[in-house]
Amino acid sequence: MYWLNRLRGTHSWGAKIIAIFLGVVFGLITWNPYIGVAVAVGYLAGESMGWGEWIGGLMRRIADSPTMTNPRRDGDYNGIQWIAEKFSKIDTDDYFVTSLFLRGLYWWFLTLVSLYWVLSPFLVTFSILFLASWFPLSVLMAEKDNLQWERAESIYGGAQDIALAMLILALWIG
């Protein structure tokens, strides 16, 4: 996933490859094609909503660059932006971190929800929260230079490797 996540960030078709890959892996390891399809469809549904505005906003704040005020206006009355504004003032580091966390929560809940049928609810919930936490952490850990976005995607790909390997191992030995 490390390299696949970078591919997803570079090319839109990369997300489809990852969705198929995850669907096949989880479908085969559980011997349940419905779980495979649910994981693949969940990944695509979660991935479809952009998160670049919040990454860009946080990167601009970290680099002390001029930032746009509330770059994403379509969530003013619902969605991630609306929820994030309940926890923090808009266009602050906390706002972008909260938005990214909520974005990750949305994406990985849709992707992994079907695993609640075959794995410990604690393990699945932990994996979703772990992956959601790494959305903002990967941006914060990336260096401040022209490759920050690419490094954040690579760091996040490593976090995905850890969480998905843990889930696959739990299914394999469980």
C-alpha positions in Angstrom: 0.0 0.0 0.0 3.0 2.3 0.6 3.6 2.7 -3.1 -0.1 2.3 -4.1 -1.2 5.2 -1.9 1.3 7.5 -3.7 0.0 6.2 -7.0 -3.6 7.0 -5.8 -2.5 10.5 -5.0 -0.9 11.0 -8.4 -3.4 9.3 -10.7 -7.1 9.0 -10.3 -7.1 5.4 -11.6 -4.8 4.5 -8.7 -7.8 4.5 -6.3 -9.5 1.9 -8.5 -6.5 -0.4 -8.4 -6.3 -0.1 -4.6 -10.0 -0.8 -4.3 -9.8 -3.9 -6.4 -6.6 -5.0 -4.6 -8.2 -4.6 -1.1 -11.5 -6.2 -2.3 -9.7 -9.2 -3.6 -7.4 -9.6 -0.6 -10.2 -9.3 2.0 -12.6 -11.4 -0.2 -10.1 -14.2 -0.5 -8.8 -14.1 3.1 -12.4 -14.2 4.5 -13.6 -16.5 1.7 -16.6 -14.1 1.5 -17.0 -12.3 -1.9 -19.6 -10.0 -0.3 -17.0 -8.7 2.1 -14.5 -8.2 -0.7 -17.1 -6.2 -2.8 -18.1 -4.2 0.3 -14.5 -3.3 1.1 -13.8 -2.3 -2.6 -17.0 -0.2 -2.9 -16.5 1.3 0.5 -12.9 2.4 -0.4 -14.1 4.0 -3.6 -17.1 5.7 -1.9 -14.8 7.1 0.8 -12.0 8.1 -1.5 -14.3 9.9 -3.9 -14.7 13.0 -1.6 -11.7 15.3 -1.9 -9.4 16.0 1.1 -6.8 18.1 -0.7 -8.3 21.4 0.5 -7.6 20.5 4.2 -4.1 19.1 3.4 -3.3 22.2 1.4 -4.7 24.4 4.2 -2.7 22.7 6.9 0.5 22.7 4.8 0.1 26.5 4.1 -0.3 27.1 7.9 2.7 24.9 8.7 4.8 26.8 6.2 3.5 30.2 7.3 2.3 30.8 3.8 -0.8 32.8 2.9 -3.8 30.7 3.4 -7.3 30.8 1.9 -10.1 31.4 4.3 -12.3 28.3 4.3 -11.3 26.9 0.9 -14.2 24.4 0.8 -17.6 26.1 1.1 -19.8 23.2 0.1 -19.8 21.8 3.6 -21.1 24.9 5.4 -24.3 23.4 6.6 -23.5 19.7 6.6 -20.6 17.3 6.2 -17.1 17.3 7.5 -16.5 21.0 7.4 -19.7 21.7 9.4 -18.7 19.2 12.0 -15.1 20.4 12.2 -16.3 24.0 12.8 -18.1 22.7 15.9 -14.7 21.7 17.4 -12.4 24.5 16.2 -12.3 27.9 14.7 -12.1 27.8 10.9 -8.8 28.3 9.2 -6.7 27.3 12.2 -4.4 24.3 12.6 -7.0 22.6 14.8 -9.7 23.1 12.1 -7.6 21.5 9.4 -6.4 18.6 11.7 -10.0 18.0 12.8 -11.2 18.1 9.2 -8.6 15.6 8.1 -9.3 13.3 11.0 -13.0 13.3 10.2 -12.3 12.8 6.5 -10.2 9.7 7.4 -12.9 8.5 9.7 -15.4 8.7 6.9 -13.2 7.0 4.4 -12.0 4.1 6.5 -15.4 3.5 8.2 -16.9 3.0 4.8 -14.0 0.7 3.7 -13.8 -1.5 6.8 -17.4 -1.6 8.1 -18.0 -5.0 6.6 -15.1 -6.5 8.6 -17.3 -6.1 11.8 -18.9 -9.3 10.7 -15.7 -11.3 10.8 -13.4 -9.6 13.2 -13.3 -8.2 16.7 -15.3 -4.9 16.8 -12.4 -3.5 19.0 -9.8 -4.3 16.3 -11.9 -2.9 13.5 -12.7 0.3 15.4 -9.0 0.6 16.5 -8.0 0.3 12.8 -10.5 2.9 11.6 -9.3 5.4 14.3 -5.7 4.6 13.7 -6.0 5.3 10.0 -8.2 8.4 10.6 -5.5 9.8 13.0 -2.8 9.3 10.4 -4.5 11.6 7.9 -3.4 14.8 9.8 -0.3 13.1 11.3 1.2 12.3 7.9 0.9 16.0 6.9 2.3 17.2 10.1 5.3 14.8 9.9 6.1 15.6 6.3 9.0 18.1 5.8 8.4 21.7 4.8 9.5 21.7 1.2 8.2 21.2 -2.3 7.7 17.5 -1.8 5.7 17.8 1.4 2.5 16.5 -0.2 4.3 13.5 -1.7 6.0 12.7 1.6 2.7 12.9 3.4 1.1 10.4 1.0 4.1 8.1 1.4 3.9 8.4 5.2 0.2 7.7 5.1 0.8 4.7 2.8 3.1 3.3 5.5 0.4 3.8 8.2 -2.1 2.0 5.9 0.4 -0.9 5.5 0.6 -1.3 9.3 -3.2 -1.2 9.9 -4.1 -3.4 6.9 -1.4 -5.9 7.7 -2.7 -6.1 11.3 -6.3 -6.8 10.0 -5.1 -9.4 7.4 -3.0 -11.1 10.1 -5.9 -11.2 12.5 -8.1 -12.7 9.8 -5.4 -15.2 8.8 -4.7 -16.5 12.3 -8.2 -15.9 13.6 
